[in-house]
Structure formats: C-alpha cells, structure tokens
Amino acid sequence: PGPYPVKYLILLLVVLAAVWWLRRPSRGHGAKTEKHPTAKGPQEMIQCQHCGVHLPRQDAVTGAQGLYCGEAHKQQQEG
C-alpha cells in the first residue's frame, strides 16, 4: 500500500494531539497563575538615604529621616 500505512499517520496525529493537550495553559476555575505577580507595570523607584542605591518603593525600609535599602542602613544613618 505504500511506505507509511494510514494507521501510522493516525497514530502520529493522536500523539501530537495528546502532546498539544498536555502542554496548553490551564484555563479553568481560577487556575491562572502569573509568572511575575508583582510586575504589573512601572514601579516607583526611590534612593536609599545612606548609600544612594535605587530600589522599588515597596522594598524600601522607612525611617524617620527617609527611605533606606535595608534595616542596616537605616540604623547606620539614624542611630
């Protein structure tokens, strides 16, 4: 009948359909997950009062004299 019988072509299509089905993203019941849940757009950047490094506002430590990149710099600056 030929070098590739029809049954092998059908088997190939079934395997490809199964791979596609398993690799597609889940779309049901709130199962959607975000790869970067905090990266929803531009973020406000601030500068550490002690060392001058820039970092996102949400990651900064607030002190009496300003914003800092970490608790250690807040303590060094404010005492």
All heavy atoms as a GROMACS GRO file, in nm:
protein
  614
    1PRO      N    1   0.081  -0.121   0.000
    1PRO     CA    2   0.000   0.000   0.000
    1PRO      C    3   0.085   0.126   0.000
    1PRO      O    4   0.040   0.229  -0.042
    1PRO     CB    5  -0.083  -0.009   0.126
    1PRO     CG    6  -0.078  -0.151   0.171
    1PRO     CD    7   0.039  -0.212   0.105
    2GLY      N    8   0.202   0.128   0.047
    2GLY     CA    9   0.285   0.248   0.048
    2GLY      C   10   0.381   0.240   0.163
    2GLY      O   11   0.371   0.153   0.250
    3PRO      N   12   0.478   0.332   0.168
    3PRO     CA   13   0.578   0.326   0.273
    3PRO      C   14   0.520   0.356   0.412
    3PRO      O   15   0.573   0.311   0.513
    3PRO     CB   16   0.682   0.428   0.232
    3PRO     CG   17   0.612   0.520   0.140
    3PRO     CD   18   0.503   0.441   0.075
    4TYR      N   19   0.415   0.434   0.421
    4TYR     CA   20   0.356   0.470   0.551
    4TYR      C   21   0.207   0.437   0.550
    4TYR      O   22   0.127   0.514   0.497
    4TYR     CB   23   0.376   0.619   0.581
    4TYR     CG   24   0.520   0.659   0.590
    4TYR    CD1   25   0.581   0.732   0.489
    4TYR    CD2   26   0.595   0.623   0.700
    4TYR    CE1   27   0.714   0.767   0.497
    4TYR    CE2   28   0.729   0.658   0.709
    4TYR     CZ   29   0.788   0.731   0.608
    4TYR     OH   30   0.919   0.764   0.617
    5PRO      N   31   0.168   0.329   0.611
    5PRO     CA   32   0.025   0.297   0.616
    5PRO      C   33  -0.053   0.404   0.694
    5PRO      O   34   0.001   0.475   0.778
    5PRO     CB   35   0.021   0.163   0.689
    5PRO     CG   36   0.158   0.106   0.676
    5PRO     CD   37   0.250   0.225   0.665
    6VAL      N   38  -0.178   0.414   0.665
    6VAL     CA   39  -0.266   0.514   0.724
    6VAL      C   40  -0.271   0.500   0.877
    6VAL      O   41  -0.280   0.600   0.948
    6VAL     CB   42  -0.408   0.502   0.663
    6VAL    CG1   43  -0.504   0.598   0.731
    6VAL    CG2   44  -0.405   0.527   0.514
    7LYS      N   45  -0.262   0.380   0.929
    7LYS     CA   46  -0.270   0.363   1.075
    7LYS      C   47  -0.157   0.435   1.146
    7LYS      O   48  -0.174   0.486   1.256
    7LYS     CB   49  -0.275   0.215   1.113
    7LYS     CG   50  -0.150   0.137   1.083
    7LYS     CD   51  -0.168  -0.008   1.126
    7LYS     CE   52  -0.044  -0.089   1.094
    7LYS     NZ   53  -0.060  -0.228   1.133
    8TYR      N   54  -0.038   0.443   1.083
    8TYR     CA   55   0.074   0.515   1.145
    8TYR      C   56   0.052   0.666   1.142
    8TYR      O   57   0.089   0.737   1.235
    8TYR     CB   58   0.206   0.480   1.078
    8TYR     CG   59   0.248   0.337   1.102
    8TYR    CD1   60   0.267   0.249   0.997
    8TYR    CD2   61   0.269   0.290   1.232
    8TYR    CE1   62   0.305   0.118   1.020
    8TYR    CE2   63   0.306   0.159   1.256
    8TYR     CZ   64   0.324   0.073   1.149
    8TYR     OH   65   0.362  -0.056   1.173
    9LEU      N   66  -0.010   0.715   1.038
    9LEU     CA   67  -0.041   0.858   1.030
    9LEU      C   68  -0.146   0.897   1.136
    9LEU      O   69  -0.136   1.001   1.199
    9LEU     CB   70  -0.090   0.894   0.890
    9LEU     CG   71   0.015   0.885   0.780
    9LEU    CD1   72  -0.048   0.913   0.644
    9LEU    CD2   73   0.128   0.982   0.806
   10ILE      N   74  -0.245   0.809   1.153
   10ILE     CA   75  -0.346   0.834   1.256
   10ILE      C   76  -0.283   0.830   1.394
   10ILE      O   77  -0.312   0.915   1.479
   10ILE     CB   78  -0.462   0.733   1.243
   10ILE    CG1   79  -0.539   0.758   1.112
   10ILE    CG2   80  -0.554   0.742   1.364
   10ILE    CD1   81  -0.643   0.655   1.081
   11LEU      N   82  -0.195   0.734   1.419
   11LEU     CA   83  -0.126   0.726   1.547
   11LEU      C   84  -0.043   0.851   1.572
   11LEU      O   85  -0.043   0.906   1.683
   11LEU     CB   86  -0.038   0.601   1.551
   11LEU     CG   87   0.044   0.580   1.678
   11LEU    CD1   88  -0.048   0.561   1.798
   11LEU    CD2   89   0.138   0.461   1.663
   12LEU      N   90   0.026   0.899   1.469
   12LEU     CA   91   0.105   1.022   1.481
   12LEU      C   92   0.016   1.141   1.516
   12LEU      O   93   0.050   1.222   1.604
   12LEU     CB   94   0.182   1.049   1.352
   12LEU     CG   95   0.264   1.177   1.349
   12LEU    CD1   96   0.376   1.170   1.452
   12LEU    CD2   97   0.318   1.202   1.211
   13LEU      N   98  -0.098   1.152   1.453
   13LEU     CA   99  -0.191   1.262   1.483
   13LEU      C  100  -0.244   1.253   1.626
   13LEU      O  101  -0.258   1.355   1.694
   13LEU     CB  102  -0.308   1.261   1.384
   13LEU     CG  103  -0.273   1.305   1.242
   13LEU    CD1  104  -0.393   1.287   1.151
   13LEU    CD2  105  -0.224   1.449   1.241
   14VAL      N  106  -0.272   1.134   1.674
   14VAL     CA  107  -0.320   1.116   1.811
   14VAL      C  108  -0.212   1.158   1.911
   14VAL      O  109  -0.239   1.227   2.009
   14VAL     CB  110  -0.366   0.971   1.835
   14VAL    CG1  111  -0.389   0.943   1.982
   14VAL    CG2  112  -0.492   0.942   1.754
   15VAL      N  113  -0.088   1.118   1.885
   15VAL     CA  114   0.023   1.154   1.975
   15VAL      C  115   0.043   1.305   1.975
   15VAL      O  116   0.059   1.367   2.081
   15VAL     CB  117   0.152   1.079   1.935
   15VAL    CG1  118   0.272   1.135   2.008
   15VAL    CG2  119   0.137   0.930   1.961
   16LEU      N  120   0.044   1.367   1.858
   16LEU     CA  121   0.059   1.513   1.852
   16LEU      C  122  -0.055   1.585   1.924
   16LEU      O  123  -0.032   1.685   1.993
   16LEU     CB  124   0.068   1.558   1.706
   16LEU     CG  125   0.196   1.520   1.632
   16LEU    CD1  126   0.187   1.559   1.486
   16LEU    CD2  127   0.317   1.585   1.698
   17ALA      N  128  -0.178   1.536   1.908
   17ALA     CA  129  -0.292   1.597   1.978
   17ALA      C  130  -0.277   1.583   2.129
   17ALA      O  131  -0.307   1.677   2.205
   17ALA     CB  132  -0.422   1.534   1.930
   18ALA      N  133  -0.229   1.469   2.176
   18ALA     CA  134  -0.209   1.448   2.320
   18ALA      C  135  -0.102   1.542   2.375
   18ALA      O  136  -0.118   1.601   2.482
   18ALA     CB  137  -0.173   1.303   2.348
   19VAL      N  138   0.007   1.558   2.301
   19VAL     CA  139   0.113   1.649   2.345
   19VAL      C  140   0.060   1.792   2.350
   19VAL      O  141   0.084   1.865   2.445
   19VAL     CB  142   0.236   1.637   2.252
   19VAL    CG1  143   0.336   1.748   2.278
   19VAL    CG2  144   0.302   1.501   2.270
   20TRP      N  145  -0.014   1.832   2.247
   20TRP     CA  146  -0.070   1.967   2.246
   20TRP      C  147  -0.165   1.987   2.364
   20TRP      O  148  -0.161   2.089   2.431
   20TRP     CB  149  -0.145   1.990   2.114
   20TRP     CG  150  -0.220   2.120   2.115
   20TRP    CD1  151  -0.171   2.244   2.093
   20TRP    CD2  152  -0.360   2.137   2.142
   20TRP    NE1  153  -0.271   2.337   2.105
   20TRP    CE2  154  -0.388   2.275   2.135
   20TRP    CE3  155  -0.463   2.049   2.173
   20TRP    CZ2  156  -0.515   2.325   2.156
   20TRP    CZ3  157  -0.590   2.101   2.194
   20TRP    CH2  158  -0.614   2.238   2.186
   21TRP      N  159  -0.249   1.888   2.392
   21TRP     CA  160  -0.346   1.898   2.501
   21TRP      C  161  -0.277   1.913   2.637
   21TRP      O  162  -0.319   1.991   2.721
   21TRP     CB  163  -0.435   1.774   2.501
   21TRP     CG  164  -0.539   1.775   2.608
   21TRP    CD1  165  -0.531   1.718   2.730
   21TRP    CD2  166  -0.665   1.841   2.604
   21TRP    NE1  167  -0.645   1.742   2.802
   21TRP    CE2  168  -0.730   1.818   2.726
   21TRP    CE3  169  -0.731   1.916   2.508
   21TRP    CZ2  170  -0.855   1.868   2.755
   21TRP    CZ3  171  -0.856   1.965   2.537
   21TRP    CH2  172  -0.916   1.941   2.658
   22LEU      N  173  -0.170   1.838   2.659
   22LEU     CA  174  -0.099   1.844   2.786
   22LEU      C  175  -0.018   1.971   2.804
   22LEU      O  176   0.003   2.017   2.916
   22LEU     CB  177  -0.008   1.722   2.801
   22LEU     CG  178  -0.080   1.588   2.812
   22LEU    CD1  179   0.020   1.473   2.808
   22LEU    CD2  180  -0.163   1.582   2.939
   23ARG      N  181   0.029   2.032   2.696
   23ARG     CA  182   0.115   2.150   2.706
   23ARG      C  183   0.038   2.281   2.704
   23ARG      O  184   0.095   2.385   2.732
   23ARG     CB  185   0.216   2.149   2.592
   23ARG     CG  186   0.312   2.032   2.608
   23ARG     CD  187   0.430   2.049   2.526
   23ARG     NE  188   0.492   2.175   2.562
   23ARG     CZ  189   0.617   2.206   2.541
   23ARG    NH1  190   0.694   2.122   2.484
   23ARG    NH2  191   0.664   2.323   2.575
   24ARG      N  192  -0.089   2.279   2.671
   24ARG     CA  193  -0.166   2.405   2.665
   24ARG      C  194  -0.186   2.460   2.805
   24ARG      O  195  -0.193   2.385   2.902
   24ARG     CB  196  -0.299   2.385   2.594
   24ARG     CG  197  -0.397   2.299   2.669
   24ARG     CD  198  -0.524   2.282   2.591
   24ARG     NE  199  -0.614   2.192   2.658
   24ARG     CZ  200  -0.695   2.226   2.759
   24ARG    NH1  201  -0.695   2.349   2.801
   24ARG    NH2  202  -0.772   2.138   2.817
   25PRO      N  203  -0.198   2.593   2.819
   25PRO     CA  204  -0.219   2.651   2.952
   25PRO      C  205  -0.357   2.617   3.008
   25PRO      O  206  -0.454   2.604   2.935
   25PRO     CB  207  -0.206   2.802   2.929
   25PRO     CG  208  -0.218   2.822   2.782
   25PRO     CD  209  -0.186   2.692   2.715
   26SER      N  210  -0.361   2.604   3.140
   26SER     CA  211  -0.487   2.576   3.207
   26SER      C  212  -0.575   2.700   3.202
   26SER      O  213  -0.530   2.811   3.224
   26SER     CB  214  -0.459   2.536   3.351
   26SER     OG  215  -0.579   2.519   3.419
   27ARG      N  216  -0.704   2.680   3.176
   27ARG     CA  217  -0.794   2.796   3.162
   27ARG      C  218  -0.918   2.788   3.249
   27ARG      O  219  -1.016   2.853   3.222
   27ARG     CB  220  -0.838   2.808   3.017
   27ARG     CG  221  -0.726   2.841   2.923
   27ARG     CD  222  -0.780   2.870   2.786
   27ARG     NE  223  -0.670   2.900   2.698
   27ARG     CZ  224  -0.645   2.840   2.586
   27ARG    NH1  225  -0.724   2.745   2.544
   27ARG    NH2  226  -0.543   2.874   2.513
   28GLY      N  227  -0.916   2.707   3.353
   28GLY     CA  228  -1.042   2.692   3.424
   28GLY      C  229  -1.032   2.713   3.573
   28GLY      O  230  -0.930   2.690   3.635
   29HIS      N  231  -1.141   2.756   3.632
   29HIS     CA  232  -1.162   2.766   3.776
   29HIS      C  233  -1.054   2.844   3.849
   29HIS      O  234  -1.003   2.801   3.952
   29HIS     CB  235  -1.175   2.627   3.837
   29HIS     CG  236  -1.278   2.543   3.769
   29HIS    ND1  237  -1.407   2.585   3.752
   29HIS    CD2  238  -1.271   2.420   3.713
   29HIS    CE1  239  -1.476   2.492   3.689
   29HIS    NE2  240  -1.396   2.391   3.663
   30GLY      N  241  -1.014   2.958   3.796
   30GLY     CA  242  -0.917   3.042   3.864
   30GLY      C  243  -0.778   2.983   3.874
   30GLY      O  244  -0.700   3.022   3.958
   31ALA      N  245  -0.746   2.889   3.790
   31ALA     CA  246  -0.615   2.824   3.795
   31ALA      C  247  -0.508   2.907   3.725
   31ALA      O  248  -0.395   2.865   3.717
   31ALA     CB  249  -0.623   2.686   3.731
   32LYS      N  250  -0.545   3.023   3.676
   32LYS     CA  251  -0.448   3.106   3.606
   32LYS      C  252  -0.344   3.158   3.705
   32LYS      O  253  -0.377   3.219   3.806
   32LYS     CB  254  -0.520   3.223   3.539
   32LYS     CG  255  -0.430   3.310   3.457
   32LYS     CD  256  -0.512   3.420   3.390
   32LYS     CE  257  -0.423   3.510   3.310
   32LYS     NZ  258  -0.497   3.619   3.249
   33THR      N  259  -0.219   3.135   3.675
   33THR     CA  260  -0.112   3.182   3.762
   33THR      C  261  -0.026   3.279   3.683
   33THR      O  262  -0.002   3.260   3.564
   33THR     CB  263  -0.024   3.066   3.813
   33THR    OG1  264   0.030   2.997   3.701
   33THR    CG2  265  -0.105   2.970   3.899
   34GLU      N  266   0.023   3.380   3.751
   34GLU     CA  267   0.110   3.478   3.688
   34GLU      C  268   0.254   3.444   3.719
   34GLU      O  269   0.287   3.403   3.829
   34GLU     CB  270   0.078   3.618   3.740
   34GLU     CG  271  -0.062   3.665   3.705
   34GLU     CD  272  -0.090   3.804   3.758
   34GLU    OE1  273   0.002   3.868   3.808
   34GLU    OE2  274  -0.204   3.847   3.750
   35LYS      N  275   0.341   3.465   3.621
   35LYS     CA  276   0.482   3.436   3.642
   35LYS      C  277   0.547   3.543   3.729
   35LYS      O  278   0.637   3.515   3.806
   35LYS     CB  279   0.555   3.427   3.509
   35LYS     CG  280   0.512   3.305   3.428
   35LYS     CD  281   0.589   3.296   3.301
   35LYS     CE  282   0.544   3.174   3.222
   35LYS     NZ  283   0.615   3.162   3.096
   36HIS      N  284   0.502   3.666   3.717
   36HIS     CA  285   0.558   3.777   3.793
   36HIS      C  286   0.445   3.858   3.856
   36HIS      O  287   0.404   3.959   3.801
   36HIS     CB  288   0.643   3.868   3.703
   36HIS     CG  289   0.753   3.795   3.635
   36HIS    ND1  290   0.863   3.750   3.702
   36HIS    CD2  291   0.768   3.757   3.507
   36HIS    CE1  292   0.942   3.689   3.617
   36HIS    NE2  293   0.888   3.690   3.498
   37PRO      N  294   0.392   3.813   3.969
   37PRO     CA  295   0.273   3.879   4.025
   37PRO      C  296   0.299   4.023   4.068
   37PRO      O  297   0.208   4.103   4.073
   37PRO     CB  298   0.237   3.792   4.144
   37PRO     CG  299   0.358   3.716   4.177
   37PRO     CD  300   0.435   3.701   4.049
   38THR      N  301   0.423   4.062   4.099
   38THR     CA  302   0.448   4.198   4.142
   38THR      C  303   0.482   4.290   4.025
   38THR      O  304   0.482   4.411   4.041
   38THR     CB  305   0.563   4.204   4.244
   38THR    OG1  306   0.680   4.147   4.185
   38THR    CG2  307   0.528   4.129   4.371
   39ALA      N  308   0.512   4.235   3.910
   39ALA     CA  309   0.550   4.316   3.795
   39ALA      C  310   0.426   4.350   3.713
   39ALA      O  311   0.401   4.293   3.609
   39ALA     CB  312   0.653   4.244   3.710
   40LYS      N  313   0.346   4.443   3.760
   40LYS     CA  314   0.222   4.480   3.692
   40LYS      C  315   0.236   4.613   3.619
   40LYS      O  316   0.138   4.674   3.584
   40LYS     CB  317   0.108   4.486   3.792
   40LYS     CG  318   0.077   4.352   3.853
   40LYS     CD  319  -0.044   4.361   3.942
   40LYS     CE  320  -0.058   4.236   4.019
   40LYS     NZ  321  -0.158   4.148   3.984
   41GLY      N  322   0.354   4.658   3.600
   41GLY     CA  323   0.376   4.783   3.530
   41GLY      C  324   0.489   4.860   3.596
   41GLY      O  325   0.563   4.805   3.678
   42PRO      N  326   0.502   4.986   3.560
   42PRO     CA  327   0.610   5.066   3.619
   42PRO      C  328   0.596   5.078   3.770
   42PRO      O  329   0.486   5.090   3.822
   42PRO     CB  330   0.592   5.203   3.553
   42PRO     CG  331   0.507   5.179   3.434
   42PRO     CD  332   0.424   5.059   3.464
   43GLN      N  333   0.708   5.073   3.839
   43GLN     CA  334   0.709   5.085   3.984
   43GLN      C  335   0.782   5.214   4.022
   43GLN      O  336   0.876   5.254   3.955
   43GLN     CB  337   0.781   4.966   4.047
   43GLN     CG  338   0.714   4.835   4.022
   43GLN     CD  339   0.788   4.722   4.091
   43GLN    OE1  340   0.872   4.742   4.176
   43GLN    NE2  341   0.755   4.600   4.052
   44GLU      N  342   0.738   5.275   4.130
   44GLU     CA  343   0.805   5.394   4.180
   44GLU      C  344   0.940   5.353   4.238
   44GLU      O  345   0.950   5.261   4.318
   44GLU     CB  346   0.721   5.461   4.288
   44GLU     CG  347   0.786   5.584   4.346
   44GLU     CD  348   0.710   5.643   4.464
   44GLU    OE1  349   0.604   5.589   4.501
   44GLU    OE2  350   0.758   5.743   4.517
   45MET      N  351   1.045   5.420   4.196
   45MET     CA  352   1.180   5.392   4.245
   45MET      C  353   1.221   5.502   4.342
   45MET      O  354   1.189   5.619   4.324
   45MET     CB  355   1.279   5.386   4.129
   45MET     CG  356   1.246   5.280   4.026
   45MET     SD  357   1.256   5.112   4.087
   45MET     CE  358   1.431   5.089   4.093
   46ILE      N  359   1.293   5.462   4.447
   46ILE     CA  360   1.343   5.558   4.546
   46ILE      C  361   1.494   5.539   4.559
   46ILE      O  362   1.550   5.442   4.509
   46ILE     CB  363   1.273   5.542   4.684
   46ILE    CG1  364   1.297   5.402   4.744
   46ILE    CG2  365   1.125   5.567   4.672
   46ILE    CD1  366   1.408   5.399   4.843
   47GLN      N  367   1.558   5.631   4.629
   47GLN     CA  368   1.702   5.623   4.652
   47GLN      C  369   1.728   5.611   4.802
   47GLN      O  370   1.671   5.685   4.882
   47GLN     CB  371   1.769   5.749   4.597
   47GLN     CG  372   1.919   5.741   4.594
   47GLN     CD  373   1.981   5.858   4.520
   47GLN    OE1  374   1.911   5.954   4.485
   47GLN    NE2  375   2.109   5.851   4.495
   48CYS      N  376   1.814   5.518   4.840
   48CYS     CA  377   1.849   5.499   4.980
   48CYS      C  378   1.918   5.625   5.032
   48CYS      O  379   2.010   5.676   4.968
   48CYS     CB  380   1.940   5.376   4.994
   48CYS     SG  381   2.002   5.350   5.163
   49GLN      N  382   1.876   5.673   5.148
   49GLN     CA  383   1.934   5.793   5.208
   49GLN      C  384   2.079   5.772   5.252
   49GLN      O  385   2.154   5.867   5.265
   49GLN     CB  386   1.851   5.838   5.329
   49GLN     CG  387   1.713   5.887   5.295
   49GLN     CD  388   1.719   6.016   5.215
   49GLN    OE1  389   1.796   6.106   5.243
   49GLN    NE2  390   1.636   6.022   5.113
   50HIS      N  391   2.118   5.648   5.272
   50HIS     CA  392   2.253   5.618   5.322
   50HIS      C  393   2.353   5.594   5.208
   50HIS      O  394   2.457   5.657   5.202
   50HIS     CB  395   2.249   5.498   5.416
   50HIS     CG  396   2.382   5.465   5.477
   50HIS    ND1  397   2.438   5.542   5.576
   50HIS    CD2  398   2.470   5.365   5.452
   50HIS    CE1  399   2.555   5.489   5.610
   50HIS    NE2  400   2.576   5.381   5.536
   51CYS      N  401   2.322   5.502   5.117
   51CYS     CA  402   2.419   5.463   5.014
   51CYS      C  403   2.385   5.512   4.874
   51CYS      O  404   2.468   5.506   4.785
   51CYS     CB  405   2.436   5.310   5.012
   51CYS     SG  406   2.289   5.222   4.956
   52GLY      N  407   2.262   5.556   4.853
   52GLY     CA  408   2.224   5.610   4.723
   52GLY      C  409   2.174   5.508   4.622
   52GLY      O  410   2.145   5.543   4.508
   53VAL      N  411   2.168   5.381   4.659
   53VAL     CA  412   2.119   5.280   4.566
   53VAL      C  413   1.971   5.303   4.537
   53VAL      O  414   1.896   5.348   4.623
   53VAL     CB  415   2.147   5.138   4.619
   53VAL    CG1  416   2.053   5.102   4.733
   53VAL    CG2  417   2.135   5.035   4.508
   54HIS      N  418   1.929   5.273   4.413
   54HIS     CA  419   1.789   5.286   4.375
   54HIS      C  420   1.720   5.151   4.389
   54HIS      O  421   1.777   5.048   4.354
   54HIS     CB  422   1.778   5.335   4.230
   54HIS     CG  423   1.817   5.478   4.214
   54HIS    ND1  424   1.948   5.517   4.194
   54HIS    CD2  425   1.745   5.592   4.218
   54HIS    CE1  426   1.954   5.648   4.185
   54HIS    NE2  427   1.832   5.697   4.199
   55LEU      N  428   1.598   5.153   4.440
   55LEU     CA  429   1.521   5.030   4.458
   55LEU      C  430   1.372   5.063   4.451
   55LEU      O  431   1.332   5.178   4.468
   55LEU     CB  432   1.555   4.963   4.591
   55LEU     CG  433   1.515   5.036   4.720
   55LEU    CD1  434   1.490   4.933   4.828
   55LEU    CD2  435   1.628   5.128   4.764
   56PRO      N  436   1.288   4.961   4.426
   56PRO     CA  437   1.143   4.984   4.423
   56PRO      C  438   1.092   5.034   4.559
   56PRO      O  439   1.138   4.989   4.664
   56PRO     CB  440   1.084   4.847   4.391
   56PRO     CG  441   1.195   4.771   4.327
   56PRO     CD  442   1.321   4.823   4.389
   57ARG      N  443   0.998   5.123   4.556
   57ARG     CA  444   0.941   5.183   4.677
   57ARG      C  445   0.887   5.076   4.772
   57ARG      O  446   0.904   5.086   4.893
   57ARG     CB  447   0.829   5.280   4.638
   57ARG     CG  448   0.749   5.337   4.753
   57ARG     CD  449   0.831   5.444   4.824
   57ARG     NE  450   0.753   5.522   4.915
   57ARG     CZ  451   0.741   5.494   5.045
   57ARG    NH1  452   0.798   5.389   5.095
   57ARG    NH2  453   0.672   5.573   5.123
   58GLN      N  454   0.827   4.973   4.717
   58GLN     CA  455   0.766   4.869   4.801
   58GLN      C  456   0.870   4.787   4.876
   58GLN      O  457   0.838   4.722   4.974
   58GLN     CB  458   0.678   4.778   4.718
   58GLN     CG  459   0.754   4.693   4.618
   58GLN     CD  460   0.661   4.612   4.531
   58GLN    OE1  461   0.546   4.649   4.510
   58GLN    NE2  462   0.710   4.502   4.478
   59ASP      N  463   0.997   4.788   4.833
   59ASP     CA  464   1.102   4.712   4.900
   59ASP      C  465   1.180   4.797   5.001
   59ASP      O  466   1.266   4.745   5.071
   59ASP     CB  467   1.200   4.656   4.798
   59ASP     CG  468   1.135   4.555   4.704
   59ASP    OD1  469   1.030   4.501   4.741
   59ASP    OD2  470   1.191   4.531   4.596
   60ALA      N  471   1.152   4.926   5.008
   60ALA     CA  472   1.228   5.016   5.094
   60ALA      C  473   1.187   5.004   5.241
   60ALA      O  474   1.075   4.966   5.273
   60ALA     CB  475   1.208   5.160   5.048
   61VAL      N  476   1.282   5.037   5.329
   61VAL     CA  477   1.258   5.042   5.473
   61VAL      C  478   1.240   5.189   5.509
   61VAL      O  479   1.324   5.272   5.477
   61VAL     CB  480   1.376   4.981   5.551
   61VAL    CG1  481   1.357   4.996   5.701
   61VAL    CG2  482   1.394   4.834   5.514
   62THR      N  483   1.130   5.222   5.577
   62THR     CA  484   1.100   5.360   5.612
   62THR      C  485   1.161   5.395   5.747
   62THR      O  486   1.146   5.321   5.844
   62THR     CB  487   0.948   5.382   5.617
   62THR    OG1  488   0.893   5.342   5.492
   62THR    CG2  489   0.914   5.527   5.644
   63GLY      N  490   1.230   5.508   5.751
   63GLY     CA  491   1.287   5.558   5.874
   63GLY      C  492   1.240   5.700   5.901
   63GLY      O  493   1.169   5.759   5.819
   64ALA      N  494   1.283   5.757   6.013
   64ALA     CA  495   1.243   5.893   6.048
   64ALA      C  496   1.302   5.996   5.952
   64ALA      O  497   1.244   6.101   5.928
   64ALA     CB  498   1.285   5.924   6.192
   65GLN      N  499   1.419   5.967   5.897
   65GLN     CA  500   1.487   6.062   5.809
   65GLN      C  501   1.475   6.029   5.661
   65GLN      O  502   1.535   6.095   5.578
   65GLN     CB  503   1.635   6.070   5.847
   65GLN     CG  504   1.658   6.120   5.988
   65GLN     CD  505   1.806   6.118   6.025
   65GLN    OE1  506   1.892   6.095   5.941
   65GLN    NE2  507   1.834   6.141   6.152
   66GLY      N  508   1.401   5.926   5.627
   66GLY     CA  509   1.384   5.893   5.486
   66GLY      C  510   1.368   5.744   5.462
   66GLY      O  511   1.334   5.667   5.552
   67LEU      N  512   1.396   5.704   5.339
   67LEU     CA  513   1.381   5.565   5.297
   67LEU      C  514   1.518   5.502   5.277
   67LEU      O  515   1.612   5.567   5.232
   67LEU     CB  516   1.301   5.559   5.168
   67LEU     CG  517   1.160   5.616   5.178
   67LEU    CD1  518   1.097   5.629   5.041
   67LEU    CD2  519   1.074   5.529   5.267
   68TYR      N  520   1.528   5.372   5.309
   68TYR     CA  521   1.655   5.302   5.305
   68TYR      C  522   1.640   5.169   5.233
   68TYR      O  523   1.532   5.112   5.227
   68TYR     CB  524   1.707   5.279   5.448
   68TYR     CG  525   1.722   5.407   5.525
   68TYR    CD1  526   1.620   5.453   5.607
   68TYR    CD2  527   1.837   5.482   5.514
   68TYR    CE1  528   1.633   5.572   5.676
   68TYR    CE2  529   1.852   5.602   5.583
   68TYR     CZ  530   1.749   5.647   5.663
   68TYR     OH  531   1.762   5.765   5.731
   69CYS      N  532   1.755   5.117   5.184
   69CYS     CA  533   1.753   4.989   5.113
   69CYS      C  534   1.746   4.871   5.208
   69CYS      O  535   1.714   4.760   5.167
   69CYS     CB  536   1.876   4.976   5.022
   69CYS     SG  537   2.034   4.977   5.108
   70GLY      N  538   1.775   4.892   5.335
   70GLY     CA  539   1.768   4.785   5.432
   70GLY      C  540   1.773   4.838   5.574
   70GLY      O  541   1.802   4.956   5.599
   71GLU      N  542   1.743   4.751   5.667
   71GLU     CA  543   1.741   4.790   5.808
   71GLU      C  544   1.879   4.835   5.857
   71GLU      O  545   1.890   4.926   5.939
   71GLU     CB  546   1.690   4.672   5.892
   71GLU     CG  547   1.661   4.706   6.036
   71GLU     CD  548   1.546   4.806   6.054
   71GLU    OE1  549   1.449   4.802   5.978
   71GLU    OE2  550   1.557   4.889   6.148
   72ALA      N  551   1.985   4.772   5.805
   72ALA     CA  552   2.122   4.810   5.848
   72ALA      C  553   2.155   4.954   5.813
   72ALA      O  554   2.211   5.027   5.895
   72ALA     CB  555   2.224   4.715   5.785
   73HIS      N  556   2.118   4.997   5.694
   73HIS     CA  557   2.146   5.135   5.655
   73HIS      C  558   2.058   5.234   5.731
   73HIS      O  559   2.101   5.345   5.761
   73HIS     CB  560   2.132   5.152   5.503
   73HIS     CG  561   2.248   5.101   5.429
   73HIS    ND1  562   2.261   5.114   5.293
   73HIS    CD2  563   2.360   5.036   5.471
   73HIS    CE1  564   2.375   5.058   5.254
   73HIS    NE2  565   2.436   5.010   5.362
   74LYS      N  566   1.938   5.193   5.763
   74LYS     CA  567   1.853   5.279   5.847
   74LYS      C  568   1.918   5.299   5.983
   74LYS      O  569   1.926   5.411   6.033
   74LYS     CB  570   1.715   5.215   5.863
   74LYS     CG  571   1.623   5.290   5.955
   74LYS     CD  572   1.492   5.214   5.976
   74LYS     CE  573   1.420   5.269   6.096
   74LYS     NZ  574   1.311   5.185   6.138
   75GLN      N  575   1.970   5.192   6.042
   75GLN     CA  576   2.034   5.202   6.174
   75GLN      C  577   2.162   5.284   6.167
   75GLN      O  578   2.190   5.365   6.257
   75GLN     CB  579   2.066   5.061   6.228
   75GLN     CG  580   1.943   4.979   6.263
   75GLN     CD  581   1.863   5.042   6.376
   75GLN    OE1  582   1.918   5.100   6.469
   75GLN    NE2  583   1.731   5.030   6.368
   76GLN      N  584   2.242   5.267   6.063
   76GLN     CA  585   2.366   5.344   6.050
   76GLN      C  586   2.339   5.492   6.031
   76GLN      O  587   2.412   5.576   6.085
   76GLN     CB  588   2.448   5.291   5.931
   76GLN     CG  589   2.509   5.156   5.954
   76GLN     CD  590   2.580   5.102   5.832
   76GLN    OE1  591   2.580   5.162   5.726
   76GLN    NE2  592   2.637   4.983   5.847
   77GLN      N  593   2.235   5.525   5.958
   77GLN     CA  594   2.204   5.666   5.931
   77GLN      C  595   2.136   5.734   6.050
   77GLN      O  596   2.167   5.848   6.082
   77GLN     CB  597   2.115   5.676   5.807
   77GLN     CG  598   2.089   5.816   5.759
   77GLN     CD  599   2.209   5.875   5.683
   77GLN    OE1  600   2.296   5.803   5.638
   77GLN    NE2  601   2.211   6.005   5.673
   78GLU      N  602   2.045   5.663   6.113
   78GLU     CA  603   1.962   5.725   6.217
   78GLU      C  604   2.010   5.691   6.358
   78GLU      O  605   1.964   5.753   6.455
   78GLU     CB  606   1.817   5.684   6.199
   78GLU     CG  607   1.760   5.734   6.067
   78GLU     CD  608   1.612   5.704   6.053
   78GLU    OE1  609   1.552   5.647   6.144
   78GLU    OE2  610   1.558   5.741   5.947
   79GLY      N  611   2.093   5.592   6.371
   79GLY     CA  612   2.148   5.561   6.502
   79GLY      C  613   2.072   5.461   6.581
   79GLY      O  614   1.981   5.406   6.584
   0.00000   0.00000   0.00000
